[in-house]
Amino acid sequence: MTKTNTLVQIIQYCLFASVLAACGGGGSDSGSGTMATPSPSTPAAGGLTKVVAIGDSFGTGFGLATPWPTRLQNALGVPVVNNSRNGRLTSEGAGLIDGLLDSEAPSHVVIMLGTNDAIRGSVGEATSNLQSMVNSAVSRNMTVVVATLTPITNSSAANDRAAAISGGIQGLNGARIADVRTGFNSSDIVDGVHPNDAGQAFITSVIQTQL
């Protein structure tokens, strides 16, 4: 091989190596020799993925209106498990919440209970039961929202108790408070207790601000 041919081969090799390095073919910082594939993004920790709603006849609609859990699911676009029952007391909610949260494993819990306690004359027990429910959710690292109570227009005594329970709800530890009582239009109550569609829409909008 002549010196001229050798020199040409060296020049060709250097040009090839330069082009290869410019294209990134000479290896990566990790030494793998290939370009790394970006990892797919994942939802941020604590993201809203599923809601469990625990309620009474407000949560069922009582045959008068579309209830707030249904409206909430439509607004959020995530599953909302509606565990509501007509006439439910806070004591019943406290008794079922652990099993419900373990079986459903939601990211968020929304509680709207206490109206039946107000009607039946219980205030202190209602606040204690609600705090117990909040503790159950918090212990599972779930975000918990508790709604205050709407006015009761067919009984001043019951309404006073609803106001007292709402005050207790405002003082709950570990919960986000959806204050539906403030600003609620009493004309949106159908039978002295239950909200119509406008009232249910208002409840939903206030709860949504806390999620």
PyRosetta script that sets phi, psi and omega in degrees:
from pyrosetta import init, pose_from_sequence

init()
pose = pose_from_sequence("MTKTNTLVQIIQYCLFASVLAACGGGGSDSGSGTMATPSPSTPAAGGLTKVVAIGDSFGTGFGLATPWPTRLQNALGVPVVNNSRNGRLTSEGAGLIDGLLDSEAPSHVVIMLGTNDAIRGSVGEATSNLQSMVNSAVSRNMTVVVATLTPITNSSAANDRAAAISGGIQGLNGARIADVRTGFNSSDIVDGVHPNDAGQAFITSVIQTQL")
pose.set_psi(1, 131.6)
pose.set_omega(1, -179.0)
pose.set_phi(2, -78.1)
pose.set_psi(2, 162.4)
pose.set_omega(2, 178.4)
pose.set_phi(3, -63.0)
pose.set_psi(3, -34.2)
pose.set_omega(3, -179.3)
pose.set_phi(4, -64.5)
pose.set_psi(4, -45.3)
pose.set_omega(4, 179.5)
pose.set_phi(5, -63.8)
pose.set_psi(5, -40.0)
pose.set_omega(5, 179.5)
pose.set_phi(6, -62.9)
pose.set_psi(6, -42.7)
pose.set_omega(6, 179.7)
pose.set_phi(7, -63.8)
pose.set_psi(7, -40.3)
pose.set_omega(7, 178.9)
pose.set_phi(8, -62.9)
pose.set_psi(8, -43.3)
pose.set_omega(8, -179.8)
pose.set_phi(9, -63.4)
pose.set_psi(9, -38.5)
pose.set_omega(9, 179.8)
pose.set_phi(10, -64.8)
pose.set_psi(10, -43.5)
pose.set_omega(10, -179.8)
pose.set_phi(11, -63.4)
pose.set_psi(11, -42.1)
pose.set_omega(11, 179.4)
pose.set_phi(12, -63.2)
pose.set_psi(12, -41.4)
pose.set_omega(12, 180.0)
pose.set_phi(13, -64.1)
pose.set_psi(13, -41.0)
pose.set_omega(13, -179.7)
pose.set_phi(14, -65.4)
pose.set_psi(14, -40.3)
pose.set_omega(14, 178.2)
pose.set_phi(15, -63.8)
pose.set_psi(15, -41.9)
pose.set_omega(15, 179.6)
pose.set_phi(16, -63.7)
pose.set_psi(16, -42.3)
pose.set_omega(16, -179.7)
pose.set_phi(17, -65.4)
pose.set_psi(17, -36.7)
pose.set_omega(17, 179.8)
pose.set_phi(18, -66.8)
pose.set_psi(18, -42.7)
pose.set_omega(18, 179.1)
pose.set_phi(19, -64.3)
pose.set_psi(19, -42.6)
pose.set_omega(19, -179.6)
pose.set_phi(20, -61.8)
pose.set_psi(20, -42.4)
pose.set_omega(20, -179.9)
pose.set_phi(21, -66.1)
pose.set_psi(21, -38.8)
pose.set_omega(21, 179.9)
pose.set_phi(22, -65.0)
pose.set_psi(22, -31.1)
pose.set_omega(22, -179.0)
pose.set_phi(23, -85.3)
pose.set_psi(23, -3.4)
pose.set_omega(23, 178.5)
pose.set_phi(24, 84.9)
pose.set_psi(24, 12.2)
pose.set_omega(24, -177.0)
pose.set_phi(25, -84.7)
pose.set_psi(25, -2.4)
pose.set_omega(25, -175.1)
pose.set_phi(26, -87.6)
pose.set_psi(26, 8.1)
pose.set_omega(26, 179.0)
pose.set_phi(27, 116.0)
pose.set_psi(27, 158.7)
pose.set_omega(27, 179.3)
pose.set_phi(28, -105.4)
pose.set_psi(28, 174.7)
pose.set_omega(28, 179.1)
pose.set_phi(29, -61.3)
pose.set_psi(29, -27.8)
pose.set_omega(29, -178.3)
pose.set_phi(30, -81.1)
pose.set_psi(30, -9.2)
pose.set_omega(30, 179.3)
pose.set_phi(31, 80.5)
pose.set_psi(31, 12.0)
pose.set_omega(31, -177.1)
pose.set_phi(32, -81.3)
pose.set_psi(32, -20.4)
pose.set_omega(32, -179.4)
pose.set_phi(33, 87.0)
pose.set_psi(33, -1.8)
pose.set_omega(33, 179.6)
pose.set_phi(34, -134.5)
pose.set_psi(34, 158.9)
pose.set_omega(34, 177.1)
pose.set_phi(35, -71.7)
pose.set_psi(35, 135.9)
pose.set_omega(35, 179.2)
pose.set_phi(36, -73.0)
pose.set_psi(36, 139.9)
pose.set_omega(36, 176.8)
pose.set_phi(37, -88.4)
pose.set_psi(37, 125.1)
pose.set_omega(37, -178.6)
pose.set_phi(38, -59.1)
pose.set_psi(38, 142.4)
pose.set_omega(38, 176.8)
pose.set_phi(39, -74.8)
pose.set_psi(39, 142.4)
pose.set_omega(39, 177.2)
pose.set_phi(40, -63.2)
pose.set_psi(40, 145.7)
pose.set_omega(40, 179.9)
pose.set_phi(41, -70.9)
pose.set_psi(41, 150.3)
pose.set_omega(41, 178.8)
pose.set_phi(42, -124.0)
pose.set_psi(42, 153.2)
pose.set_omega(42, 179.9)
pose.set_phi(43, -59.9)
pose.set_psi(43, 144.9)
pose.set_omega(43, 178.6)
pose.set_phi(44, -64.3)
pose.set_psi(44, 147.5)
pose.set_omega(44, 178.4)
pose.set_phi(45, -58.7)
pose.set_psi(45, 138.5)
pose.set_omega(45, 179.3)
pose.set_phi(46, 85.2)
pose.set_psi(46, 7.2)
pose.set_omega(46, -178.7)
pose.set_phi(47, -68.2)
pose.set_psi(47, 155.1)
pose.set_omega(47, -179.5)
pose.set_phi(48, -79.8)
pose.set_psi(48, 109.7)
pose.set_omega(48, -178.0)
pose.set_phi(49, -121.1)
pose.set_psi(49, -29.0)
pose.set_omega(49, -177.0)
pose.set_phi(50, -160.6)
pose.set_psi(50, 139.7)
pose.set_omega(50, -178.5)
pose.set_phi(51, -120.2)
pose.set_psi(51, 137.2)
pose.set_omega(51, 167.4)
pose.set_phi(52, -106.5)
pose.set_psi(52, 123.8)
pose.set_omega(52, 178.1)
pose.set_phi(53, -104.5)
pose.set_psi(53, 125.9)
pose.set_omega(53, 179.7)
pose.set_phi(54, -117.6)
pose.set_psi(54, 116.7)
pose.set_omega(54, -174.7)
pose.set_phi(55, -151.3)
pose.set_psi(55, -172.0)
pose.set_omega(55, 179.5)
pose.set_phi(56, -115.1)
pose.set_psi(56, -142.3)
pose.set_omega(56, -178.3)
pose.set_phi(57, -68.1)
pose.set_psi(57, -19.2)
pose.set_omega(57, 172.3)
pose.set_phi(58, -63.8)
pose.set_psi(58, -35.4)
pose.set_omega(58, -179.1)
pose.set_phi(59, -78.6)
pose.set_psi(59, -16.9)
pose.set_omega(59, 176.1)
pose.set_phi(60, -96.1)
pose.set_psi(60, -17.1)
pose.set_omega(60, -175.8)
pose.set_phi(61, 88.3)
pose.set_psi(61, -15.8)
pose.set_omega(61, 177.2)
pose.set_phi(62, 55.7)
pose.set_psi(62, 25.6)
pose.set_omega(62, -179.4)
pose.set_phi(63, 71.8)
pose.set_psi(63, 9.7)
pose.set_omega(63, -176.4)
pose.set_phi(64, -109.4)
pose.set_psi(64, -24.7)
pose.set_omega(64, -174.4)
pose.set_phi(65, -160.8)
pose.set_psi(65, 163.2)
pose.set_omega(65, 172.8)
pose.set_phi(66, -70.7)
pose.set_psi(66, 121.8)
pose.set_omega(66, -171.7)
pose.set_phi(67, -73.7)
pose.set_psi(67, 159.9)
pose.set_omega(67, -176.3)
pose.set_phi(68, -60.8)
pose.set_psi(68, -34.9)
pose.set_omega(68, 178.2)
pose.set_phi(69, -63.1)
pose.set_psi(69, -38.6)
pose.set_omega(69, 177.4)
pose.set_phi(70, -65.0)
pose.set_psi(70, -44.0)
pose.set_omega(70, 178.6)
pose.set_phi(71, -64.1)
pose.set_psi(71, -37.6)
pose.set_omega(71, -179.3)
pose.set_phi(72, -65.1)
pose.set_psi(72, -42.4)
pose.set_omega(72, 177.8)
pose.set_phi(73, -61.9)
pose.set_psi(73, -42.4)
pose.set_omega(73, 178.9)
pose.set_phi(74, -63.4)
pose.set_psi(74, -36.5)
pose.set_omega(74, -177.8)
pose.set_phi(75, -75.8)
pose.set_psi(75, -37.7)
pose.set_omega(75, -174.2)
pose.set_phi(76, -87.3)
pose.set_psi(76, -31.7)
pose.set_omega(76, -176.4)
pose.set_phi(77, 75.3)
pose.set_psi(77, 20.1)
pose.set_omega(77, 175.0)
pose.set_phi(78, -125.5)
pose.set_psi(78, 159.5)
pose.set_omega(78, 179.9)
pose.set_phi(79, -61.3)
pose.set_psi(79, 134.2)
pose.set_omega(79, 172.9)
pose.set_phi(80, -122.7)
pose.set_psi(80, 110.3)
pose.set_omega(80, 179.4)
pose.set_phi(81, -82.6)
pose.set_psi(81, 113.8)
pose.set_omega(81, -175.5)
pose.set_phi(82, -93.3)
pose.set_psi(82, 102.2)
pose.set_omega(82, 176.2)
pose.set_phi(83, -107.0)
pose.set_psi(83, 79.5)
pose.set_omega(83, -179.5)
pose.set_phi(84, -125.2)
pose.set_psi(84, 147.7)
pose.set_omega(84, 179.6)
pose.set_phi(85, -145.9)
pose.set_psi(85, 136.4)
pose.set_omega(85, 178.4)
pose.set_phi(86, -57.8)
pose.set_psi(86, 135.3)
pose.set_omega(86, 176.3)
pose.set_phi(87, 79.9)
pose.set_psi(87, 5.3)
pose.set_omega(87, -175.3)
pose.set_phi(88, -67.1)
pose.set_psi(88, 137.7)
pose.set_omega(88, 174.0)
pose.set_phi(89, -97.8)
pose.set_psi(89, 163.6)
pose.set_omega(89, 177.4)
pose.set_phi(90, -63.4)
pose.set_psi(90, -30.4)
pose.set_omega(90, 179.1)
pose.set_phi(91, -63.0)
pose.set_psi(91, -36.5)
pose.set_omega(91, 177.4)
pose.set_phi(92, -68.3)
pose.set_psi(92, -40.8)
pose.set_omega(92, 177.6)
pose.set_phi(93, -61.6)
pose.set_psi(93, -41.7)
pose.set_omega(93, 178.9)
pose.set_phi(94, -65.0)
pose.set_psi(94, -29.4)
pose.set_omega(94, -179.0)
pose.set_phi(95, -78.8)
pose.set_psi(95, -22.7)
pose.set_omega(95, -175.4)
pose.set_phi(96, -106.0)
pose.set_psi(96, -12.9)
pose.set_omega(96, -167.7)
pose.set_phi(97, -65.5)
pose.set_psi(97, -38.8)
pose.set_omega(97, -177.0)
pose.set_phi(98, -60.7)
pose.set_psi(98, -49.4)
pose.set_omega(98, 179.8)
pose.set_phi(99, -64.5)
pose.set_psi(99, -37.7)
pose.set_omega(99, -179.3)
pose.set_phi(100, -65.6)
pose.set_psi(100, -45.6)
pose.set_omega(100, -179.3)
pose.set_phi(101, -68.5)
pose.set_psi(101, -35.8)
pose.set_omega(101, 177.8)
pose.set_phi(102, -66.4)
pose.set_psi(102, -37.2)
pose.set_omega(102, -177.6)
pose.set_phi(103, -79.4)
pose.set_psi(103, -33.4)
pose.set_omega(103, -175.6)
pose.set_phi(104, -95.8)
pose.set_psi(104, -28.3)
pose.set_omega(104, 179.3)
pose.set_phi(105, 47.7)
pose.set_psi(105, 59.3)
pose.set_omega(105, 179.8)
pose.set_phi(106, -80.2)
pose.set_psi(106, 166.2)
pose.set_omega(106, 171.5)
pose.set_phi(107, -85.2)
pose.set_psi(107, -29.6)
pose.set_omega(107, -176.5)
pose.set_phi(108, -133.8)
pose.set_psi(108, 149.0)
pose.set_omega(108, 177.4)
pose.set_phi(109, -127.1)
pose.set_psi(109, 132.3)
pose.set_omega(109, 176.5)
pose.set_phi(110, -120.7)
pose.set_psi(110, 127.5)
pose.set_omega(110, -177.8)
pose.set_phi(111, -118.9)
pose.set_psi(111, 127.4)
pose.set_omega(111, 171.4)
pose.set_phi(112, -134.4)
pose.set_psi(112, 91.2)
pose.set_omega(112, -178.9)
pose.set_phi(113, -138.9)
pose.set_psi(113, 156.5)
pose.set_omega(113, 175.0)
pose.set_phi(114, 131.1)
pose.set_psi(114, -18.0)
pose.set_omega(114, 179.9)
pose.set_phi(115, -63.1)
pose.set_psi(115, -42.0)
pose.set_omega(115, 179.6)
pose.set_phi(116, -68.3)
pose.set_psi(116, -32.6)
pose.set_omega(116, 174.0)
pose.set_phi(117, -63.3)
pose.set_psi(117, -40.8)
pose.set_omega(117, 179.7)
pose.set_phi(118, -65.2)
pose.set_psi(118, -40.9)
pose.set_omega(118, -180.0)
pose.set_phi(119, -65.7)
pose.set_psi(119, -35.8)
pose.set_omega(119, -176.3)
pose.set_phi(120, -90.7)
pose.set_psi(120, -3.6)
pose.set_omega(120, 172.2)
pose.set_phi(121, 100.3)
pose.set_psi(121, 11.4)
pose.set_omega(121, -178.5)
pose.set_phi(122, -105.4)
pose.set_psi(122, 130.3)
pose.set_omega(122, 178.8)
pose.set_phi(123, -119.8)
pose.set_psi(123, -61.2)
pose.set_omega(123, -177.1)
pose.set_phi(124, -59.3)
pose.set_psi(124, -40.7)
pose.set_omega(124, 179.6)
pose.set_phi(125, -65.0)
pose.set_psi(125, -36.2)
pose.set_omega(125, -179.7)
pose.set_phi(126, -62.5)
pose.set_psi(126, -46.6)
pose.set_omega(126, 179.7)
pose.set_phi(127, -62.2)
pose.set_psi(127, -42.0)
pose.set_omega(127, 179.3)
pose.set_phi(128, -63.0)
pose.set_psi(128, -42.3)
pose.set_omega(128, 179.3)
pose.set_phi(129, -64.8)
pose.set_psi(129, -40.3)
pose.set_omega(129, 179.8)
pose.set_phi(130, -66.7)
pose.set_psi(130, -38.8)
pose.set_omega(130, 176.7)
pose.set_phi(131, -63.6)
pose.set_psi(131, -38.4)
pose.set_omega(131, 176.5)
pose.set_phi(132, -61.3)
pose.set_psi(132, -39.9)
pose.set_omega(132, 179.3)
pose.set_phi(133, -66.9)
pose.set_psi(133, -41.4)
pose.set_omega(133, 177.3)
pose.set_phi(134, -60.8)
pose.set_psi(134, -44.3)
pose.set_omega(134, -179.8)
pose.set_phi(135, -59.8)
pose.set_psi(135, -37.2)
pose.set_omega(135, 179.3)
pose.set_phi(136, -63.3)
pose.set_psi(136, -40.9)
pose.set_omega(136, 179.5)
pose.set_phi(137, -71.0)
pose.set_psi(137, -44.4)
pose.set_omega(137, -178.3)
pose.set_phi(138, -62.9)
pose.set_psi(138, -38.2)
pose.set_omega(138, -179.5)
pose.set_phi(139, -64.7)
pose.set_psi(139, -17.8)
pose.set_omega(139, 177.7)
pose.set_phi(140, -102.7)
pose.set_psi(140, 13.4)
pose.set_omega(140, 179.6)
pose.set_phi(141, 59.8)
pose.set_psi(141, 35.1)
pose.set_omega(141, 177.2)
pose.set_phi(142, -102.5)
pose.set_psi(142, 145.8)
pose.set_omega(142, 174.3)
pose.set_phi(143, -79.5)
pose.set_psi(143, 131.0)
pose.set_omega(143, -176.4)
pose.set_phi(144, -123.7)
pose.set_psi(144, 132.1)
pose.set_omega(144, 177.7)
pose.set_phi(145, -117.2)
pose.set_psi(145, 131.8)
pose.set_omega(145, 177.0)
pose.set_phi(146, -120.5)
pose.set_psi(146, 130.1)
pose.set_omega(146, -179.0)
pose.set_phi(147, -94.2)
pose.set_psi(147, 140.6)
pose.set_omega(147, 171.7)
pose.set_phi(148, -72.7)
pose.set_psi(148, 172.5)
pose.set_omega(148, -172.3)
pose.set_phi(149, -96.9)
pose.set_psi(149, 141.6)
pose.set_omega(149, 176.4)
pose.set_phi(150, -74.0)
pose.set_psi(150, 162.2)
pose.set_omega(150, 179.3)
pose.set_phi(151, -61.6)
pose.set_psi(151, 151.7)
pose.set_omega(151, 172.1)
pose.set_phi(152, -111.2)
pose.set_psi(152, 110.4)
pose.set_omega(152, -169.3)
pose.set_phi(153, -93.5)
pose.set_psi(153, -8.1)
pose.set_omega(153, -178.8)
pose.set_phi(154, -97.7)
pose.set_psi(154, 3.2)
pose.set_omega(154, 178.4)
pose.set_phi(155, -156.4)
pose.set_psi(155, 115.5)
pose.set_omega(155, 179.8)
pose.set_phi(156, -66.6)
pose.set_psi(156, -35.6)
pose.set_omega(156, 179.3)
pose.set_phi(157, -65.9)
pose.set_psi(157, -45.3)
pose.set_omega(157, 178.5)
pose.set_phi(158, -65.2)
pose.set_psi(158, -37.6)
pose.set_omega(158, 179.0)
pose.set_phi(159, -65.8)
pose.set_psi(159, -37.5)
pose.set_omega(159, 176.2)
pose.set_phi(160, -62.3)
pose.set_psi(160, -40.6)
pose.set_omega(160, 178.6)
pose.set_phi(161, -68.5)
pose.set_psi(161, -36.6)
pose.set_omega(161, 176.7)
pose.set_phi(162, -63.0)
pose.set_psi(162, -38.0)
pose.set_omega(162, 176.9)
pose.set_phi(163, -65.3)
pose.set_psi(163, -40.5)
pose.set_omega(163, 179.5)
pose.set_phi(164, -65.8)
pose.set_psi(164, -42.4)
pose.set_omega(164, 177.8)
pose.set_phi(165, -64.7)
pose.set_psi(165, -39.4)
pose.set_omega(165, 177.9)
pose.set_phi(166, -61.8)
pose.set_psi(166, -37.8)
pose.set_omega(166, 175.4)
pose.set_phi(167, -62.8)
pose.set_psi(167, -39.6)
pose.set_omega(167, 176.1)
pose.set_phi(168, -64.6)
pose.set_psi(168, -37.9)
pose.set_omega(168, 178.7)
pose.set_phi(169, -62.8)
pose.set_psi(169, -39.2)
pose.set_omega(169, 179.4)
pose.set_phi(170, -60.3)
pose.set_psi(170, -26.5)
pose.set_omega(170, -178.4)
pose.set_phi(171, -96.9)
pose.set_psi(171, 7.0)
pose.set_omega(171, -179.7)
pose.set_phi(172, -64.1)
pose.set_psi(172, 139.8)
pose.set_omega(172, 178.3)
pose.set_phi(173, -89.3)
pose.set_psi(173, 131.4)
pose.set_omega(173, 173.9)
pose.set_phi(174, 89.6)
pose.set_psi(174, 1.9)
pose.set_omega(174, -177.2)
pose.set_phi(175, -113.6)
pose.set_psi(175, 150.3)
pose.set_omega(175, 166.2)
pose.set_phi(176, -87.9)
pose.set_psi(176, 137.3)
pose.set_omega(176, -174.3)
pose.set_phi(177, -106.0)
pose.set_psi(177, 122.1)
pose.set_omega(177, 173.5)
pose.set_phi(178, -97.3)
pose.set_psi(178, 100.4)
pose.set_omega(178, -173.1)
pose.set_phi(179, -84.2)
pose.set_psi(179, 80.0)
pose.set_omega(179, -179.4)
pose.set_phi(180, -77.4)
pose.set_psi(180, -19.0)
pose.set_omega(180, -179.0)
pose.set_phi(181, -66.8)
pose.set_psi(181, -44.0)
pose.set_omega(181, 178.1)
pose.set_phi(182, -70.5)
pose.set_psi(182, 122.9)
pose.set_omega(182, 178.4)
pose.set_phi(183, 91.2)
pose.set_psi(183, -6.1)
pose.set_omega(183, 179.9)
pose.set_phi(184, -72.5)
pose.set_psi(184, 136.0)
pose.set_omega(184, -178.9)
pose.set_phi(185, -88.3)
pose.set_psi(185, 114.8)
pose.set_omega(185, -177.8)
pose.set_phi(186, -61.8)
pose.set_psi(186, -21.5)
pose.set_omega(186, 177.9)
pose.set_phi(187, -70.5)
pose.set_psi(187, -11.5)
pose.set_omega(187, 178.1)
pose.set_phi(188, -90.6)
pose.set_psi(188, 13.3)
pose.set_omega(188, 174.7)
pose.set_phi(189, -100.4)
pose.set_psi(189, 128.3)
pose.set_omega(189, -171.5)
pose.set_phi(190, -81.4)
pose.set_psi(190, -49.5)
pose.set_omega(190, -169.2)
pose.set_phi(191, -122.1)
pose.set_psi(191, 22.1)
pose.set_omega(191, -176.3)
pose.set_phi(192, 94.3)
pose.set_psi(192, -13.9)
pose.set_omega(192, -177.7)
pose.set_phi(193, -133.4)
pose.set_psi(193, -51.6)
pose.set_omega(193, -167.9)
pose.set_phi(194, -91.6)
pose.set_psi(194, 140.4)
pose.set_omega(194, -179.7)
pose.set_phi(195, -79.4)
pose.set_psi(195, 152.0)
pose.set_omega(195, 172.0)
pose.set_phi(196, -86.2)
pose.set_psi(196, -168.4)
pose.set_omega(196, -176.9)
pose.set_phi(197, -62.3)
pose.set_psi(197, -39.1)
pose.set_omega(197, 178.6)
pose.set_phi(198, -63.9)
pose.set_psi(198, -40.5)
pose.set_omega(198, 178.2)
pose.set_phi(199, -65.8)
pose.set_psi(199, -41.5)
pose.set_omega(199, 177.9)
pose.set_phi(200, -64.3)
pose.set_psi(200, -37.6)
pose.set_omega(200, 178.0)
pose.set_phi(201, -64.6)
pose.set_psi(201, -38.9)
pose.set_omega(201, 178.7)
pose.set_phi(202, -65.6)
pose.set_psi(202, -45.5)
pose.set_omega(202, 177.9)
pose.set_phi(203, -56.1)
pose.set_psi(203, -46.6)
pose.set_omega(203, -179.0)
pose.set_phi(204, -60.4)
pose.set_psi(204, -44.3)
pose.set_omega(204, -177.0)
pose.set_phi(205, -64.1)
pose.set_psi(205, -37.9)
pose.set_omega(205, -179.6)
pose.set_phi(206, -71.0)
pose.set_psi(206, -42.5)
pose.set_omega(206, 177.9)
pose.set_phi(207, -60.1)
pose.set_psi(207, -42.3)
pose.set_omega(207, -176.4)
pose.set_phi(208, -60.6)
pose.set_psi(208, -31.6)
pose.set_omega(208, -179.7)
pose.set_phi(209, -66.5)
pose.set_psi(209, -18.1)
pose.set_omega(209, -177.3)
pose.set_phi(210, -99.0)
pose.set_psi(210, 0.8)
pose.set_omega(210, -178.6)
pose.set_phi(211, -97.4)
pose.dump_pdb("model.pdb")
